[in-house]
Amino acid sequence: MRAPAPRYAPNDGVIERAEDVLGDMLLHAQDKVGEVALFVDRDRLPAALQALRDTPGLEYQQLMEIAGVDYPQRPERFEIVYCLLSLTRNHRVQVRVATDEDTPVPTVTTLWPVAGWLEREVYDLFGVLFAGNRDLRRILTDYGFRGHPLRKDFPMTGFTEVRYSEEEKRVVQQPVDLPQDFRNFDFMSSWEGTEYALPGDEKGALPQAKGAMTTASPDKVRAAGTTETPAAAPKAPDSSYAKGGSGAGQTAQTGAGLPHEGNKPESKPVDPTVIPTKAGQNQ
């Protein structure tokens, strides 16, 4: 049974075909980790993408995603990545352009209307401008948000925080106020142990008995086996529970049951009007 989708096309001949079609619009091309990336001239981006979409043998009809990458050390710090898919060939390719904070990138909404939303995401998170986009507004962050969160120099805490004010009975924005510093995590495996001491670690300073699980080194375990542990003297018994004492569970006499002059059956007065009978009934 044949697969319902076409077999995935290899990268063989894709770069050569793109070089013939794009000409000087193509600045650089690479085939790395199984993906073809085409670096094109920023000002002629729409023409390059249209050629990749409409040229037989390439036919990248669908725009899947527009992503941004930030390289702060570069003069043009941003790379805009267009992910294209060929439905007829079942092949993907990346088209990349470089820009900075002030230079806009031409919009491709005339080729794919879905690019309007994708360009808004890149503008919101990276601050890249797109010339020709008629609705270039923020799409992910809140109204009045300052800065672009996916830039490498954007602080992790942000600039402002939002909270509900009981005094004003509304949501207010204010500068970030952290009540405590960030914790420092060592990312060490709990199975391997940590390098710092925690309260209670002193209990595990001595190795355990032989055969028991221990974190001590083999040398410490051997040394513990050759050293005799002095036998502790038995604790002195409590005087109230010692042998011969008056504690519970002892056989010593505590005075209970001893003969006493008052421990005699009480004598009942004889009533002369009562005559006992054999049946034991009074008549």
Beta strands, then each sheet from edge to edge (+ up, - down):
strand 1: 26-32
strand 2: 35-40
strand 3: 62-70
strand 4: 78-86
strand 5: 91-99
strand 6: 105-106
strand 7: 130-131
strand 8: 160-165
strand 9: 170-175
sheet 1: 1+ 2- 5- 4+ 3-
sheet 2: 6+ 7+
sheet 3: 8+ 9-
end
